[in-house]
Amino acid sequence: MSRSSLSGVDCGVSQALEIIGEWWTLLILRNAFHGMRTFDAFQEHLGISSSVLSARLKTLCDADVLEKRPSAHDGRSFEYRLTERGLELYPVLAGLVLWGEKWFPNGRGPRTELLDKRTGEPIAGVFALGQDGQRLGPRDVMPVAGPGADEGMLALVAHRETRRT
């Protein structure tokens, strides 16, 4: 089955991928977390075409991940800043950085290190936490259908349940 959009799929992962799942988008977000704010800076650093960059920035702004606002420097150009929704993507980007450095090293050392500003030490990882603050791994979490689950999610949960027996 070929699909050009995930917008009609009633799943949190599908909805997130509809916004951030294209690889240029993740690189734009990476650069935004590094403090990059202008169209020209994104385009120059990424080597992305202006039409693709415009489309990705529009998607991120429409989804309230980035906010487009007049530049404080000259008022004629614009800046793109992470919104609260965008900032909440930090664990996703940090996880991708750590995973990529671990599993795809370049032989010269880490390309990016994420350091704790307080200590200067590398962060230990990105974790899911239980209500008690304990780190949880994939074997510690049990996905269940929530009250808003559709037939697709119910089928996915049922599939998991049949695999456990």
Number of C-alpha atoms within 10 A of each C-alpha: 2 4 5 6 11 15 13 9 14 15 16 9 11 16 16 13 14 18 18 21 13 11 9 15 19 17 15 23 26 18 16 19 18 9 12 18 20 17 16 14 12 20 16 12 11 14 10 14 10 14 9 13 20 14 12 19 21 16 17 23 18 13 16 15 23 24 19 19 12 12 14 10 9 8 10 8 12 18 18 22 21 21 15 12 12 19 15 12 16 15 14 11 17 18 14 15 18 19 14 14 16 11 8 10 12 10 7 6 9 15 11 10 14 15 12 11 9 6 8 9 11 11 14 10 12 16 12 14 12 12 7 6 8 10 12 12 11 8 6 9 11 8 9 14 14 9 6 8 14 13 10 12 17 14 13 13 17 13 11 14 11 8 8 6 5
